[in-house]
Amino acid sequence: MSDSFISGHVHLVGVPSSKVILSDNDDFRYFLALKPIPGPVGGHSLTITSQWDSSSKPQEEQVRFRACIDRAGLLRLQDLIRQELAS
């Protein structure tokens, strides 16, 4: 998967990223990308973007949220998602 999906965003060359579609109603989409970063150790960049087909530049994604999260934070997020899916 490409790690250059956000226009103007600085990327680490050769660092893989994972990207999924969170929501898609044909005209508007939310994406979530997770990419390893050099620090903190075990940390990742979590980015949520959107794309709207009716916009003036429909091919571009707009950054809605970006955060650097350490491993402990990712594990808490994983636990929260598991809890919500179990109920």
Secondary structure, DSSP 8 states (H G I E B T S, - for coil): --S--STT----TT---EEEEEEE-SSEEEEEEEEE-SSSTT-EEEEEEEEETTSSSTT--EEEEEEEE-HHHHHHHHHHHHHHHH-
